[in-house]
Amino acid sequence: MSELRDAAMTSKAWPFEEARRLLKRYEKAPPEKGYVLFETGYGPSGLPHIGTFGEVARTTMIRRAFEAISDIPTKLICFSDDMDGMRKVPENVPQQEVLREHLQKPLTAVPDPFGTHESFGHHNNAMLRRFLDTFGFEYEFISATEFYKSGQFDEILLRAAERYDDLMAIMLKSLREERQQTYSIFLPIHPETGRVLYVPMKNVDAVKGEITFDDEDGREWTLPVTGGNVKLQWKPDFGARWAALGVDFEMYGKDHSTNTPIYDGICRTLGVRPPEHFTYELFLDENGEKISKSKGNGLSIDEWLTYASTESLSYFMYQKPKTAKRLWWDVIPKAVDEYHQQLRAFPDQDAAAQINNPVWHIHGGTPPESRMVVPFAMLLNLASVSHAEDKDTMWGFIRRYAPEASPETHPDLDAAAGFAVRYYNDFVKPTKTFRAPDAKERAALEDLAARLRDWDGGLDPEELQSMVFAVGKAHEFEPLRDWFKALYEVLLGASQGPRFGGFIALYGVQETIALIEAGLKGELSI
């Protein structure tokens, strides 16, 4: 085995831990189908969201880890549950009245309110695929409607009719008594109205593969379970899909975890070994409440990408998936800077450290070089003091600090400069609060300005940082962080900030002197 594979077999990085667990599934013999199948599911009743991204990104990380330790080919399927009935009209789409006429019809039988696709389901599927393609995910797409109607699901549906009582027994245990009276794992598609019916079965003929039921008007119908005439309730569908496709791995949120025994039981009853699972914790909003599509709390994909790169979001998704995390605006700068810290560390690490580095998993083992010579947090402070309205203003300072840098040679820095201006104006600027220095702080600031006027040491950030330290010690700040806190609150209008020596190097010595003088006179304002 290669050095990489050796290291991967003992790595504590969670994608490798999951990959090794999956590999044990086939330690005796490789899969008969010839590949290991990863799956993610998508409910196209709404637009793709940040949870969809997280699920596909994390599954892809495990897939890449598996490919590093095994020669078994892999596939990733993104399955769209587009045969589900439309239970309510989404609030964020046009032609609400038209859509209301099609409630309970499969999403692929509901007209597209945007007028661009064959149906609402097709429209949302196209958005999902464009969404996945934008991020470069490798996957195969399957539509539930096509899966049911093409006959690909027929074998499992006929087996479900044969084992109907056993499957119903699994489901009934999980339902309230009132629901038990009308429940069936099969949902017929009404031959006339096209609606998905939630009605009890009068008979299930396992030999003929047919169901008999009364519709809502009391009329009796008999339909084959095959060919798209019938779909499964969502929990049985979950397990049956695993059985039909031979899924080896699927992850889902903690809110699904109580259903895992049901999904597994359905799959086993249909004669197929359930896949390996990975349950991740949910995201929280600024108040620590669970993020909900219907509430609209938390961040969307587009909102994150307005202020930072895709890779920074992947980094956030990589971190501690088993821990609930706040997904709010203030996590973005930290994610950007930590991502680039890991990129810079990667080339000098040995194989064991590299595969534990998040960027290995984000980039499938071949991360790019970081060209971020200025941290994102520093760019935010530069945007603040320079009153930058665009990234061209930022580059005036960046070029002096790093003469070798340009938008062409440092595209990640160029993008980050634009993001920083936007982030500063939208989130930092409205919250800035400057204060006047006390007597001790004023004396220290005057000393710092005087030393900067006499400074002839160039723009080395470490030398400037040492000088700022020396001022704090000379004025007996204890602890020394109180000195830096004063610098941030008086000069930057915030309680936290960058390494101040690096900030001076970036902003400029004369500019920093002018900033200190303005702070001493109380002239700084938002």
C-alpha positions in Angstrom: 0.0 0.0 0.0 1.1 3.6 -0.7 2.2 5.9 2.1 -1.1 7.8 1.6 -3.2 4.6 1.9 -1.3 3.5 5.0 -2.0 6.9 6.6 -5.6 6.8 5.6 -6.2 3.5 7.3 -5.4 5.0 10.7 -6.6 8.6 10.1 -9.0 10.1 12.6 -10.5 12.4 10.1 -14.2 11.7 10.1 -14.5 11.0 6.3 -11.8 8.3 6.6 -13.5 6.8 9.7 -16.7 6.5 7.6 -14.8 5.2 4.6 -13.2 2.4 6.6 -16.6 1.5 8.1 -18.0 1.3 4.6 -15.0 -0.8 3.4 -15.7 -3.4 6.0 -19.0 -3.9 4.3 -17.2 -5.6 1.5 -14.2 -7.1 3.3 -15.2 -10.6 2.2 -16.2 -9.9 -1.4 -16.7 -6.8 -3.6 -20.2 -5.7 -4.5 -21.9 -7.8 -7.1 -23.1 -4.6 -8.9 -19.4 -3.7 -9.4 -19.3 -0.4 -7.5 -20.1 1.1 -4.1 -23.1 3.4 -4.3 -23.5 6.6 -2.4 -26.8 8.4 -2.4 -28.3 11.8 -1.4 -32.0 12.6 -1.6 -33.7 15.8 -2.5 -37.3 17.0 -2.0 -38.0 19.3 -5.0 -41.0 21.0 -3.3 -38.7 23.9 -2.8 -35.4 25.3 -4.1 -32.0 23.8 -3.2 -30.7 25.2 0.1 -27.6 25.1 2.2 -28.5 21.8 3.7 -28.6 20.2 0.2 -25.1 21.6 -0.4 -23.8 20.2 3.0 -25.2 16.8 2.3 -23.7 16.4 -1.1 -20.4 18.0 -0.1 -20.0 15.8 3.0 -21.0 12.6 1.1 -18.5 13.5 -1.6 -15.8 13.9 1.1 -16.5 10.4 2.3 -16.6 9.1 -1.3 -13.1 10.6 -2.0 -11.8 9.1 1.3 -13.2 5.7 0.3 -11.5 5.9 -3.1 -8.2 6.6 -1.3 -8.3 3.3 0.6 -10.1 1.0 -1.9 -9.9 0.2 -5.6 -13.6 -0.6 -5.7 -15.3 1.9 -8.2 -17.8 4.3 -6.7 -21.0 6.2 -7.8 -23.0 9.0 -6.3 -26.7 9.3 -7.1 -28.7 12.4 -6.3 -32.3 11.2 -6.1 -35.2 13.6 -6.5 -38.4 12.7 -4.8 -40.4 14.5 -7.5 -43.3 12.1 -7.5 -44.4 13.4 -4.1 -47.7 15.2 -4.1 -47.6 19.0 -3.7 -49.0 19.4 -0.2 -49.0 23.2 -0.2 -48.1 26.0 -2.6 -44.7 27.5 -1.8 -44.9 31.2 -0.9 -41.9 32.3 -3.0 -43.3 31.3 -6.5 -45.6 33.1 -8.9 -49.1 32.0 -10.1 -50.3 30.9 -6.6 -53.9 30.5 -7.7 -53.0 28.3 -10.7 -50.9 26.0 -8.4 -53.6 25.6 -5.9 -55.7 23.8 -8.5 -53.0 21.2 -8.6 -52.6 20.4 -4.9 -51.8 16.8 -4.1 -50.6 16.1 -7.7 -47.1 14.7 -8.2 -44.7 17.7 -8.5 -43.9 16.5 -12.1 -47.6 16.8 -12.9 -47.9 20.4 -11.6 -47.5 23.2 -14.2 -44.3 25.2 -13.9 -45.3 28.6 -12.5 -42.1 30.1 -14.1 -43.1 28.8 -17.5 -39.7 27.5 -18.4 -40.0 23.7 -17.9 -42.4 20.8 -18.4 -43.6 20.9 -14.8 -42.8 22.5 -11.4 -40.9 19.3 -10.5 -38.8 19.5 -13.7 -38.1 23.2 -12.9 -36.8 22.4 -9.4 -34.8 19.4 -10.7 -33.1 21.7 -13.2 -32.3 24.1 -10.4 -30.9 21.3 -8.4 -28.7 20.0 -11.2 -27.5 23.5 -12.0 -26.8 24.0 -8.3 -24.7 20.8 -8.1 -22.9 21.5 -11.4 -21.9 25.0 -10.2 -20.0 23.4 -7.4 -18.4 20.7 -9.5 -20.0 17.7 -7.8 -19.7 14.4 -9.7 -23.1 12.6 -9.6 -25.8 10.8 -11.5 -29.3 12.3 -11.3 -32.4 10.1 -10.9 -36.0 11.4 -11.0 -38.4 9.4 -8.8 -41.1 9.9 -11.5 -38.9 8.4 -14.1 -37.8 5.7 -11.8 -41.4 4.6 -11.0 -42.8 5.1 -14.6 -39.9 3.4 -16.5 -40.3 0.1 -14.6 -37.0 0.4 -12.7 -38.9 0.2 -9.4 -41.3 -2.6 -10.5 -39.4 -5.5 -9.0 -39.3 -3.9 -5.6 -42.9 -2.7 -5.8 -44.1 -6.3 -6.6 -42.0 -7.6 -3.7 -43.6 -4.9 -1.5 -47.1 -6.3 -2.5 -45.9 -9.8 -1.7 -44.6 -8.7 1.7 -47.3 -6.1 2.4 -48.3 -7.4 5.8 -44.7 -7.5 7.1 -44.0 -4.0 5.8 -47.3 -2.7 7.3 -46.3 -4.2 10.6 -43.1 -2.1 10.6 -45.0 1.1 9.8 -48.0 0.6 12.1 -45.8 0.3 15.2 -44.6 3.9 14.5 -48.1 5.4 14.0 -50.8 6.7 16.3 -53.9 4.6 16.6 -56.1 7.0 14.6 -53.5 7.1 11.7 -53.2 3.3 11.7 -56.8 3.0 10.6 -56.3 4.6 7.2 -52.6 4.0 6.6 -51.1 2.1 3.7 -47.6 2.0 2.4 -49.0 2.4 -1.1 -50.3 5.7 -2.4 -52.3 5.3 -5.6 -52.2 8.0 -8.3 -55.9 8.6 -9.2 -56.5 7.6 -12.8 -58.8 10.6 -13.4 -57.6 13.5 -11.2 -53.9 12.5 -11.2 -53.8 13.3 -7.5 -51.8 11.2 -4.9 -54.3 9.5 -2.7 -53.9 8.8 1.0 -56.5 6.1 1.3 -56.7 2.7 3.0 -56.4 -0.5 0.9 -59.4 -2.8 0.5 -57.2 -5.5 -1.0 -53.6 -6.1 -2.0 -53.2 -8.9 -4.5 -49.7 -10.2 -4.3 -50.1 -12.6 -7.2 -51.4 -10.1 -9.6 -49.5 -7.2 -8.2 -52.6 -5.1 -7.8 -54.2 -2.9 -5.1 -57.9 -2.2 -4.7 -59.2 0.9 -2.9 -62.0 3.4 -2.8 -61.2 7.0 -3.8 -62.4 10.0 -1.8 -65.8 9.8 -3.6 -66.4 6.2 -2.6 -65.6 4.8 -6.1 -63.7 1.5 -6.1 -60.5 1.2 -8.2 -58.0 -1.5 -8.9 -54.6 -0.6 -10.1 -51.3 -2.4 -10.7 -48.5 -1.3 -8.3 -46.1 -1.1 -11.2 -45.6 1.4 -14.0 -46.0 4.6 -12.0 -49.6 3.9 -11.0 -48.7 3.8 -7.3 -46.0 5.4 -5.2 -44.8 4.5 -1.7 -45.3 6.6 1.4 -42.1 8.5 2.1 -40.7 6.4 4.9 -41.3 3.1 3.0 -40.0 4.8 -0.1 -36.8 5.6 1.7 -36.0 2.0 2.5 -37.4 0.6 -0.8 -35.2 2.9 -2.8 -32.2 1.6 -0.9 -33.3 -1.9 -1.9 -34.0 -1.1 -5.5 -30.7 0.7 -6.1 -28.5 -1.3 -3.8 -27.4 1.8 -1.9 -24.3 1.4 0.3 -24.2 4.7 2.0 -26.5 7.6 2.8 -26.3 10.4 5.3 -29.1 12.5 6.7 -29.9 15.0 9.4 -30.5 14.2 13.0 -34.2 14.8 12.5 -34.3 11.6 10.5 -32.4 9.5 13.1 -35.5 8.1 14.8 -36.7 6.8 11.5 -33.5 4.8 10.8 -34.9 1.5 12.2 -37.9 2.0 10.0 -35.9 2.6 6.9 -33.6 -0.3 7.7 -36.5 -2.6 8.5 -38.2 -1.8 5.2 -35.0 -2.5 3.2 -34.3 -5.8 5.0 -37.9 -7.0 4.6 -37.5 -6.4 0.9 -34.5 -8.7 1.0 -31.6 -6.3 0.8 -29.0 -5.3 3.3 -29.5 -1.7 4.4 -26.7 0.9 3.7 -24.3 2.4 6.1 -25.6 5.6 7.6 -24.1 8.9 8.9 -26.3 11.2 10.9 -25.2 14.8 11.1 -26.3 17.5 13.5 -28.5 20.4 12.3 -27.5 24.0 11.8 -28.6 26.7 14.2 -29.5 30.3 13.6 -28.1 33.3 15.5 -30.4 32.5 18.5 -29.4 28.8 18.6 -32.7 27.7 17.0 -32.8 25.0 14.3 -32.7 26.4 10.8 -35.9 25.8 8.9 -36.7 26.3 5.2 -40.2 27.4 6.0 -39.0 30.0 8.6 -36.2 31.3 6.4 -33.9 31.7 9.4 -30.2 31.1 8.9 -28.2 31.6 5.8 -28.8 30.6 2.2 -26.2 29.4 -0.2 -26.5 32.6 -2.2 -26.1 34.7 1.0 -22.9 32.9 1.9 -21.5 33.2 -1.6 -22.2 36.9 -1.6 -19.5 37.3 1.0 -17.1 34.4 0.6 -16.0 31.6 -1.6 -17.5 28.2 -2.1 -14.4 26.6 -0.6 -14.9 28.5 2.7 -18.4 27.1 2.9 -17.0 23.6 2.2 -14.6 24.2 5.1 -17.4 25.1 7.4 -19.3 22.0 6.3 -16.2 19.8 7.0 -15.9 21.0 10.6 -17.5 18.7 13.3 -20.5 17.4 11.4 -21.7 15.6 14.5 -21.9 18.9 16.4 -24.7 21.5 16.0 -23.2 24.7 14.7 -24.4 28.3 14.4 -24.7 29.2 10.8 -24.8 32.9 10.8 -23.0 35.9 9.2 -20.3 36.1 11.8 -18.9 32.6 11.1 -17.9 33.6 7.5 -14.7 35.6 8.2 -13.3 32.9 10.5 -14.1 30.1 8.0 -12.3 32.1 5.2 -9.2 32.7 7.2 -9.0 29.2 8.7 -9.5 27.6 5.2 -6.5 29.6 3.9 -4.4 28.8 7.0 -4.9 25.1 6.2 -4.1 25.6 2.5 -0.8 27.3 3.5 0.1 24.5 5.9 -0.7 21.7 3.5 2.5 21.6 1.3 4.9 21.2 4.3 2.9 18.5 6.0 3.6 14.7 5.8 1.1 12.3 4.3 -0.6 11.6 7.7 -1.1 15.3 8.4 -2.2 16.1 4.9 -5.1 13.6 4.9 -6.2 15.0 8.3 -6.2 18.5 6.8 -9.7 19.7 5.8 -8.4 21.0 2.5 -7.5 17.4 1.4 -11.1 16.5 1.7 -12.5 19.7 0.2 -10.3 19.4 -2.9 -10.1 15.6 -3.3 -6.5 15.3 -2.3 -5.1 18.1 -4.6 -5.7 21.5 -2.9 -4.6 24.6 -4.7 -2.0 27.1 -3.5 -3.3 29.9 -1.3 -2.5 33.4 -2.6 -4.2 35.1 0.3 -1.2 37.2 1.5 -3.6 39.4 3.5 -6.1 37.6 5.9 -9.8 38.3 5.4 -10.1 39.7 8.9 -7.4 42.2 8.0 -9.1 43.1 4.8 -12.3 43.9 6.8 -10.4 46.4 9.0 -8.7 47.9 5.9 -12.1 48.4 4.4 -13.2 50.1 7.6 -10.4 52.6 7.9 -10.0 53.3 4.2 -13.8 53.8 3.8 -13.5 51.5 0.7 -16.5 51.3 -1.6 -14.9 48.9 -4.0 -11.9 46.5 -4.2 -9.8 48.9 -6.3 -9.4 51.1 -3.2 -8.3 48.0 -1.3 -5.7 47.2 -3.9 -4.0 50.6 -3.5 -3.0 49.4 0.0 -2.4 45.8 -0.9 0.1 46.6 -3.6 2.2 48.7 -1.3 2.1 45.9 1.3 2.7 43.1 -1.2 4.2 44.6 -4.4 4.3 41.2 -6.1 0.5 40.8 -5.8 -2.0 41.7 -8.4 -5.6 40.7 -9.2 -4.3 38.5 -12.0 -1.6 36.6 -10.0 -3.7 36.5 -6.7 -7.3 35.8 -7.8 -8.3 34.5 -4.4 -7.1 37.7 -2.8 -8.8 39.8 -5.4 -12.1 38.0 -4.8 -11.6 38.3 -1.0 -11.0 42.0 -1.3 -14.4 42.4 -3.0 -16.1 40.2 -0.5 -14.5 42.1 2.4 -15.9 45.5 1.1 -19.4 44.0 0.8 -19.2 42.2 4.2 -17.9 45.4 5.9 -20.6 47.6 4.5 -23.4 45.2 5.2 -22.4 43.8 8.7 -19.5 45.6 10.3 -20.2 49.3 9.5 -23.7 49.3 11.1 -22.3 48.0 14.4 -19.1 50.0 14.8 -18.9 52.0 18.0 -15.9 54.2 18.7 -15.0 55.4 22.2 -12.6 58.0 23.6 -9.4 56.8 25.2 -8.9 57.1 29.0 -5.8 59.0 30.3 -3.6 55.9 30.3 -4.7 54.9 26.8 -4.2 58.4 25.5 -0.6 58.5 26.8 0.1 55.1 25.1 -1.5 56.2 21.8 0.5 59.4 21.8 3.7 57.3 22.4 2.8 54.9 19.6 2.2 57.9 17.2 5.6 59.4 18.2 7.4 56.1 17.7 5.7 55.7 14.3 6.9 59.2 13.3 10.5 58.2 14.0 10.0 54.7 12.5 12.5 53.8 9.8 12.2 50.0 10.0 10.2 49.5 6.8 6.9 47.6 6.7 7.9 44.3 8.3 4.7 43.2 10.2 6.6 41.4 13.0 8.9 44.3 13.7 5.9 46.7 13.8 4.1 44.2 16.1 7.1 44.1 18.5 7.1 47.9 18.6 3.3 48.0 19.4 4.0 45.4 22.1 6.8 47.5 23.6 4.5 50.5 23.9 1.9 48.5 25.8 4.6 47.2 28.2 6.1 50.6 28.7 2.7 51.9 29.7 2.2 48.9 32.1 -1.0 47.4 30.5 -1.8 44.3 32.5 -2.8 42.1 30.9 -1.3 43.3 27.6 -4.5 42.4 25.7 -6.1 45.4 27.3 -3.8 47.6 25.3 -4.8 45.9 22.0 -8.5 46.1 23.0 -8.0 49.8 23.5 -6.4 50.1 20.0 -9.4 48.3 18.4 -12.1 50.2 20.3 -10.6 53.6 19.9 -9.3 53.3 16.3 -11.4 50.6 14.7 -14.7 50.8 16.6 -14.7 47.2 17.6 -13.6 45.1 20.6 -11.5 42.7 18.5 -9.2 43.2 15.6 -6.1 42.0 13.6 -2.5 41.7 14.6 -1.9 45.4 14.8 1.6 45.3 13.4 0.3 43.6 10.3 -2.5 46.2 10.1 0.1 49.1 10.2 2.1 47.4 7.5 -1.0 47.1 5.3 -2.6 50.4 6.0 0.7 52.4 6.1 2.7 54.1 8.8 1.7 57.7 7.9 -2.0 56.6 7.5 -1.9 54.9 11.0 -0.4 58.1 12.5 -3.3 60.1 11.0 -5.8 57.4 12.3 -4.3 57.7 15.9 -4.5 61.5 15.7 -8.1 61.4 14.6 -8.9 58.9 17.4 -7.3 61.2 20.0 -9.3 64.1 18.8 -12.6 62.1 18.8 -12.9 62.6 15.0 -13.5 59.0 14.0 -17.0 58.2 13.0 -18.9 55.5 11.0 
